[in-house]
Amino acid sequence: MSTLAIIGGGLVGASLALALQAGARERGWMIQLIEPFAPGDEYQPSYDARSTALSYGTRLIYERLGIWAEIARRAEPIRRIHVSERGKFGATRLDASNEGVPALGYVVENAWIGHCLWQALDDTVITRRCPAEVAALEPIETGYRLTLADGATLDCALAVLADGGRSALREQLGIHVRRRPYGQTALIANVTPGQPHQGLAYERFTEQGPMALLPLPDDRCALVWTRSHADAEQLALLDDTPFLEALQQAFGFRLGGFRQVGTRHLYPLALVEAEEQVRSGLVVLGNAAHSLHPIAGQGYNLSLRDVDALADALLSSRAPLGDPALLHDYALRQQRDQWITVGFSDQVTRLFGDSGPFVSAGRSLGLIGLDLLPPAKRWFARQAMGLGVRPR
């Protein structure tokens, strides 16, 4: 029996396990899912819960995996997106009805996605080692040998690293990363505006950095506010009232007066890409493979398309698990998607991070042009929906 070890049972690792479990049963594979922190059996909603923007393309993947109906119970649709620059005349608007879809995307609490995924896993195919942590990973003739923190060992034909952007195992294996710091920090928090959001997401660019407000259930919004490191730290330390006043000044009153803010979290931002995503018997996935600026909302959706492509490659081939030619082919298939998505996210971030007057004027004209040119606007919308490269 061939064994596949998924190191990291977060959203990416659990999604891969779910994508493979039906085929694994037919092939006689055993999947080992190794995760330090188990999600609770009961989902507990929280005002401060972190959330993820799922593209329409991600919905289609989860529909194929038979889990979307459950996720959708707590998914807030993004029906429209308003992109603008504060104090400038340019803006563009995307509308789901113009794209022939029920929503451009959805915002879902991470804990709920994780709960739905873990509830859908089949214990007859997937062995969940949790809580457990891999302390060492070394290549052997038949794949990789994992040494767990408790001293136990596990041999597998294919190891999948899905243990996050700060993967110690990636570093241990000598997989180098390209890191491009943005010199910014993302401040993440949930806020309650004075008016219902009506499924409208805002991408707003200011002189201090871009911000996004995404619709959440209960008429909350998920705030992603990008500032300099020093500014973000100062904002995080403010009491609620002065923080909301600063947010109001930066965003304006399109959603009325902000009434409540939850716990604030800070994340220094950098574009990080692993220089190797596959080796014989090894695949690197999720933030361990590429970590993007959050303002364009592309990171997790790209990772899930990687998951989908990897599962398709493994299940459509009769080659052994871990076969280097098979994994190399998977990496080549995803190369264009990753190149376009990373480039799109990075260029949007850099374009709207430049506060020079000539660049600012060009941005405004560009947003107007995007709003007036249907082909360009449709390309932009399909990229935002995760349908720009490899629809299935």
C-alpha positions as CSV (number, residue, x, y, z in Angstrom):
1,M,0.0,0.0,0.0
2,S,1.4,3.4,-1.0
3,T,1.4,6.1,1.6
4,L,1.0,9.8,0.9
5,A,1.8,12.2,3.8
6,I,0.3,15.6,4.0
7,I,2.3,17.8,6.4
8,G,-0.1,20.4,7.6
9,G,-3.8,19.9,8.0
10,G,-4.9,23.5,7.6
11,L,-7.2,24.6,4.7
12,V,-4.7,23.7,2.0
13,G,-3.7,20.3,3.4
14,A,-7.2,19.3,4.3
15,S,-8.5,20.3,0.9
16,L,-5.9,18.1,-0.8
17,A,-6.9,15.2,1.5
18,L,-10.5,15.6,0.5
19,A,-9.7,15.9,-3.2
20,L,-7.8,12.6,-3.1
21,Q,-9.8,10.5,-0.7
22,A,-12.2,8.9,-3.2
23,G,-9.4,8.1,-5.7
24,A,-7.2,6.9,-2.9
25,R,-9.7,4.3,-1.8
26,E,-9.8,2.9,-5.4
27,R,-6.0,3.0,-5.7
28,G,-5.3,1.5,-2.3
29,W,-3.4,4.6,-1.1
30,M,-3.2,5.5,2.5
31,I,-3.2,9.2,3.3
32,Q,-1.5,10.4,6.5
33,L,-2.7,14.0,7.5
34,I,-0.3,15.4,10.1
35,E,-1.4,18.6,11.9
36,P,-0.3,20.2,15.3
37,F,-3.6,21.9,16.0
38,A,-6.9,20.1,15.5
39,P,-10.0,22.1,14.8
40,G,-12.7,21.6,17.4
41,D,-15.6,19.2,16.7
42,E,-18.0,22.1,17.2
43,Y,-17.8,25.3,15.3
44,Q,-17.9,28.4,17.5
45,P,-18.7,31.7,15.8
46,S,-16.7,34.7,16.9
47,Y,-16.9,38.4,16.1
48,D,-13.1,38.3,15.7
49,A,-12.8,35.2,13.5
50,R,-10.3,35.5,10.6
51,S,-11.8,35.0,7.2
52,T,-10.8,34.3,3.6
53,A,-12.1,35.6,0.3
54,L,-13.0,32.6,-1.9
55,S,-13.2,33.3,-5.6
56,Y,-16.0,32.0,-7.7
57,G,-13.5,29.5,-9.2
58,T,-12.9,28.2,-5.7
59,R,-16.6,27.7,-5.3
60,L,-16.6,25.5,-8.4
61,I,-13.7,23.4,-7.0
62,Y,-15.5,22.9,-3.7
63,E,-18.7,22.0,-5.6
64,R,-16.9,19.2,-7.4
65,L,-15.6,18.0,-4.0
66,G,-19.1,17.9,-2.7
67,I,-18.5,20.3,0.2
68,W,-19.7,23.7,-1.1
69,A,-23.3,23.4,0.1
70,E,-22.0,23.1,3.7
71,I,-19.5,25.9,3.3
72,A,-22.2,28.1,1.8
73,R,-24.2,28.0,5.0
74,R,-21.9,30.7,6.4
75,A,-20.5,32.2,3.2
76,E,-21.2,35.9,2.5
77,P,-21.5,36.5,-1.3
78,I,-19.6,39.3,-2.9
79,R,-22.1,40.6,-5.4
80,R,-20.2,43.8,-6.4
81,I,-16.7,45.2,-6.1
82,H,-15.9,48.9,-6.1
83,V,-12.3,49.8,-6.8
84,S,-11.3,53.5,-6.3
85,E,-8.6,55.8,-5.1
86,R,-9.4,58.2,-2.3
87,G,-9.6,61.8,-3.4
88,K,-9.4,61.0,-7.1
89,F,-12.0,60.8,-9.8
90,G,-11.2,57.3,-11.2
91,A,-13.1,54.2,-10.2
92,T,-14.2,50.9,-11.6
93,R,-17.1,48.6,-10.6
94,L,-17.6,44.9,-11.0
95,D,-21.0,43.3,-10.8
96,A,-21.8,39.6,-10.6
97,S,-24.9,40.0,-12.7
98,N,-22.8,41.4,-15.6
99,E,-20.5,38.3,-15.4
100,G,-23.5,35.8,-15.4
101,V,-22.6,34.4,-12.0
102,P,-24.5,34.5,-8.6
103,A,-21.5,36.1,-6.9
104,L,-18.0,37.3,-7.8
105,G,-16.7,35.5,-4.7
106,Y,-17.5,34.7,-1.1
107,V,-16.1,35.6,2.3
108,V,-16.0,32.8,4.8
109,E,-14.5,32.4,8.3
110,N,-11.4,30.2,8.2
111,A,-12.6,28.2,11.2
112,W,-15.8,27.3,9.4
113,I,-14.0,26.2,6.2
114,G,-11.7,24.1,8.4
115,H,-14.6,22.6,10.3
116,C,-16.4,21.7,7.0
117,L,-13.3,20.1,5.5
118,W,-12.4,18.0,8.6
119,Q,-16.0,16.8,8.9
120,A,-15.9,15.6,5.3
121,L,-12.7,13.5,5.7
122,D,-13.1,9.7,5.5
123,D,-11.3,8.0,8.3
124,T,-11.2,4.7,6.4
125,V,-8.8,6.3,3.9
126,I,-7.2,9.2,5.9
127,T,-5.3,8.7,9.1
128,R,-5.4,12.0,11.1
129,R,-2.3,12.3,13.3
130,C,-3.3,15.3,15.4
131,P,-1.9,16.8,17.5
132,A,1.4,15.8,15.9
133,E,4.3,17.6,14.3
134,V,7.0,16.6,11.9
135,A,10.5,17.4,13.3
136,A,12.6,16.1,10.4
137,L,12.1,15.1,6.8
138,E,14.7,13.1,4.8
139,P,14.8,11.5,1.4
140,I,15.0,7.8,1.2
141,E,15.1,5.4,-1.8
142,T,11.3,4.9,-1.7
143,G,10.3,8.5,-1.0
144,Y,10.7,10.3,2.3
145,R,11.1,9.4,5.9
146,L,9.3,11.6,8.4
147,T,10.4,11.8,12.1
148,L,7.7,13.1,14.3
149,A,8.3,15.2,17.4
150,D,7.5,12.2,19.6
151,G,10.3,10.1,17.9
152,A,7.9,8.0,15.8
153,T,8.9,7.6,12.1
154,L,6.8,7.3,9.0
155,D,7.9,6.4,5.5
156,C,5.9,7.6,2.5
157,A,6.1,7.5,-1.3
158,L,5.0,11.2,-1.5
159,A,5.4,14.0,1.1
160,V,3.4,17.2,0.6
161,L,4.6,20.2,2.5
162,A,1.6,22.4,3.4
163,D,2.9,23.7,6.7
164,G,2.7,27.5,6.0
165,G,4.8,30.4,4.9
166,R,7.4,29.9,7.7
167,S,8.0,26.3,6.9
168,A,10.9,25.0,8.9
169,L,10.9,21.8,6.9
170,R,11.3,23.7,3.7
171,E,14.3,25.4,5.1
172,Q,15.6,22.1,6.5
173,L,15.5,20.6,3.0
174,G,17.5,23.5,1.5
175,I,14.6,24.8,-0.6
176,H,15.4,28.5,-1.1
177,V,12.8,31.2,-1.4
178,R,12.7,34.5,-3.3
179,R,11.6,37.1,-0.9
180,R,10.5,40.6,-1.9
181,P,9.5,42.7,1.1
182,Y,6.9,45.4,0.4
183,G,7.9,47.5,3.4
184,Q,4.3,47.4,4.6
185,T,2.3,45.7,7.3
186,A,-1.3,44.5,6.9
187,L,-3.6,45.3,9.8
188,I,-6.5,42.8,9.9
189,A,-9.7,43.3,11.9
190,N,-13.4,42.9,11.7
191,V,-15.5,46.0,11.8
192,T,-19.2,46.9,11.8
193,P,-20.3,49.8,9.6
194,G,-23.3,52.0,10.1
195,Q,-25.0,50.8,7.0
196,P,-25.6,47.3,5.6
197,H,-22.9,46.3,3.2
198,Q,-25.4,44.6,0.7
199,G,-22.7,42.3,-0.6
200,L,-20.5,45.1,-1.8
201,A,-16.7,44.8,-1.4
202,Y,-14.4,47.8,-1.5
203,E,-10.9,48.0,-2.7
204,R,-9.7,51.5,-1.8
205,F,-6.3,53.0,-2.4
206,T,-5.0,55.8,-0.3
207,E,-1.8,57.8,0.0
208,Q,-0.8,55.7,3.0
209,G,-1.6,52.3,1.4
210,P,-4.4,50.2,0.0
211,M,-7.3,48.9,2.1
212,A,-10.1,46.4,1.5
213,L,-13.4,46.0,3.2
214,L,-15.1,42.6,2.5
215,P,-18.6,41.7,3.4
216,L,-19.1,39.2,6.3
217,P,-22.3,37.7,7.8
218,D,-24.2,39.7,10.3
219,D,-23.3,42.9,8.3
220,R,-19.8,42.9,9.6
221,C,-16.9,43.6,7.2
222,A,-13.4,42.2,7.1
223,L,-10.8,44.9,7.0
224,V,-7.4,44.5,5.4
225,W,-5.6,47.8,5.9
226,T,-2.0,48.1,4.5
227,R,0.2,50.7,6.1
228,S,3.9,51.3,6.9
229,H,5.2,49.2,9.7
230,A,5.3,52.1,12.1
231,D,1.8,53.3,11.2
232,A,0.3,49.9,11.5
233,E,1.8,49.4,14.9
234,Q,0.4,52.7,16.1
235,L,-3.0,52.0,14.7
236,A,-3.1,48.6,16.4
237,L,-2.4,50.2,19.8
238,L,-5.2,52.8,19.5
239,D,-8.4,52.4,21.6
240,D,-11.4,51.5,19.6
241,T,-12.9,55.1,19.2
242,P,-9.7,56.8,17.8
243,F,-9.0,53.7,15.6
244,L,-12.5,54.0,14.1
245,E,-12.0,57.7,13.6
246,A,-8.8,57.0,11.7
247,L,-10.5,54.4,9.6
248,Q,-13.3,56.7,8.8
249,Q,-11.0,59.4,7.7
250,A,-9.1,57.0,5.4
251,F,-12.2,55.2,3.9
252,G,-14.9,57.9,4.0
253,F,-18.6,57.4,4.6
254,R,-19.8,55.1,1.8
255,L,-20.8,52.6,4.6
256,G,-21.9,55.3,7.1
257,G,-20.1,55.7,10.4
258,F,-18.1,52.7,11.7
259,R,-19.6,51.5,15.0
260,Q,-17.4,48.6,16.2
261,V,-14.0,47.1,15.7
262,G,-12.6,43.8,17.0
263,T,-9.1,42.6,17.8
264,R,-6.4,43.8,15.5
265,H,-3.7,41.6,14.0
266,L,-0.5,42.7,12.2
267,Y,1.2,40.8,9.4
268,P,4.4,42.2,7.8
269,L,4.0,41.8,4.0
270,A,6.4,40.3,1.4
271,L,6.0,38.4,-1.8
272,V,7.6,34.9,-1.1
273,E,8.1,32.2,-3.7
274,A,9.8,28.9,-3.2
275,E,12.4,28.3,-5.9
276,E,11.5,24.6,-6.0
277,Q,7.9,23.3,-5.6
278,V,8.6,19.7,-6.6
279,R,11.3,17.1,-6.1
280,S,11.1,13.4,-6.5
281,G,8.6,12.3,-3.9
282,L,8.0,15.9,-2.7
283,V,5.5,18.7,-3.4
284,V,5.4,22.1,-1.7
285,L,1.9,23.7,-1.5
286,G,0.1,26.7,-0.1
287,N,2.0,29.5,1.6
288,A,5.0,27.3,1.8
289,A,5.1,27.5,-2.0
290,H,4.0,31.1,-2.5
291,S,2.7,33.9,-0.2
292,L,1.0,36.9,-1.8
293,H,0.0,40.4,-0.8
294,P,-3.6,40.1,0.6
295,I,-5.1,43.2,-1.0
296,A,-6.0,41.4,-4.3
297,G,-7.4,38.3,-2.4
298,Q,-5.6,35.8,-4.6
299,G,-3.4,33.8,-2.3
300,Y,-5.6,31.0,-1.0
301,N,-7.5,30.7,-4.3
302,L,-4.2,30.1,-6.2
303,S,-3.3,27.5,-3.6
304,L,-6.6,25.7,-4.0
305,R,-6.1,25.7,-7.8
306,D,-2.6,24.1,-7.1
307,V,-4.4,21.5,-4.9
308,D,-6.9,20.8,-7.7
309,A,-4.2,20.4,-10.3
310,L,-2.1,18.2,-8.1
311,A,-5.0,15.9,-7.3
312,D,-5.9,15.7,-11.0
313,A,-2.3,14.8,-11.9
314,L,-2.0,12.1,-9.3
315,L,-5.4,10.5,-10.0
316,S,-5.2,10.6,-13.8
317,S,-1.8,8.9,-13.9
318,R,-0.8,5.3,-13.4
319,A,2.7,6.4,-12.4
320,P,3.8,5.6,-8.9
321,L,3.2,8.2,-6.2
322,G,6.1,10.6,-6.0
323,D,7.2,9.9,-9.6
324,P,9.5,12.8,-10.6
325,A,8.2,13.1,-14.2
326,L,4.6,13.2,-12.9
327,L,5.4,15.9,-10.4
328,H,7.4,17.9,-12.9
329,D,4.4,17.8,-15.3
330,Y,2.1,19.1,-12.5
331,A,4.5,22.0,-11.8
332,L,4.7,22.9,-15.5
333,R,0.9,22.9,-15.7
334,Q,0.6,25.3,-12.8
335,Q,3.5,27.5,-13.8
336,R,1.4,29.9,-16.1
337,D,-1.4,30.2,-13.5
338,Q,1.1,31.0,-10.8
339,W,3.0,33.5,-13.0
340,I,-0.1,35.4,-14.0
341,T,-1.7,35.4,-10.6
342,V,1.5,36.4,-8.7
343,G,2.2,39.0,-11.3
344,F,-1.3,40.4,-11.2
345,S,-1.2,40.7,-7.4
346,D,2.3,42.1,-7.3
347,Q,1.7,44.7,-10.0
348,V,-1.6,45.9,-8.5
349,T,0.2,46.3,-5.1
350,R,3.1,48.2,-6.6
351,L,1.0,50.4,-8.8
352,F,-1.3,51.5,-6.0
353,G,1.6,51.8,-3.5
354,D,3.2,54.6,-5.5
355,S,2.0,58.0,-4.3
356,G,3.7,60.1,-7.0
357,P,1.4,62.7,-8.7
358,F,2.0,61.4,-12.2
359,V,1.4,57.8,-11.3
360,S,-1.6,58.8,-9.3
361,A,-3.1,60.6,-12.3
362,G,-2.4,57.6,-14.5
363,R,-4.2,55.3,-12.0
364,S,-7.3,57.4,-12.1
365,L,-7.3,57.4,-15.9
366,G,-6.7,53.6,-15.9
367,L,-9.6,53.0,-13.5
368,I,-11.9,55.0,-15.7
369,G,-10.6,53.2,-18.8
370,L,-11.2,49.9,-17.2
371,D,-14.7,50.9,-16.4
372,L,-15.4,51.9,-20.0
373,L,-13.7,49.0,-21.9
374,P,-15.7,45.8,-21.6
375,P,-12.9,43.4,-22.7
376,A,-10.4,44.8,-20.2
377,K,-13.0,44.9,-17.5
378,R,-14.1,41.3,-18.2
379,W,-10.4,40.2,-18.0
380,F,-10.0,42.0,-14.7
381,A,-13.3,40.4,-13.4
382,R,-12.3,36.9,-14.5
383,Q,-8.9,37.3,-12.8
384,A,-10.6,38.4,-9.6
385,M,-13.0,35.4,-9.8
386,G,-10.1,32.9,-10.3
387,L,-11.2,32.0,-13.8
388,G,-8.5,33.8,-15.7
389,V,-6.2,30.8,-16.5
390,R,-7.5,27.3,-16.0
391,P,-11.3,27.0,-15.7
392,R,-12.7,23.4,-15.6
